[in-house]
């Protein structure tokens, strides 16, 4: 069975080019390992991770905040319109076996918090420095650590 890797981070307005490039590399590496990328389905880090996963031949799932599947980024294979706004962050965590946080603001912080609360392993890449978050130096290391946490 495939591993579902949640990739979370800032929306497009908050993410810089280096963070987006890292997220794309994370998505590609998850796909290369046979994993499924789970995200909030919108822009920024979410879109970059999905784009990377698709480039790597992988599968992507987006749990959207609104009620319209068409709001999802074009790299989604499965777009689920939750109608829950930011509360969908809990669903992103619960749908994931492990979480990789790439950059991010307060929405990312909430996802990290939910993951730690539910004992979902978290790997951080240029994100919040918190107890319980396994810090990685680059995208390849983030994915390797994430998969190792599940063994």
Secondary structure, 3 states (H helix, E strand, C coil): CCCEEEEEECCCCCCCHHHHHHHHHHHHHHHHCCCEEEECCCCHHHHHHHHHHHHCCCEEEEEECCCCHHHCCCCCCEEEECCCHHHHHHHHHHCCCEEEEECCCHHHHHHHHHHHHCCCEEEEECCCCCCCEEECCCHHHHHHHHHHHCC
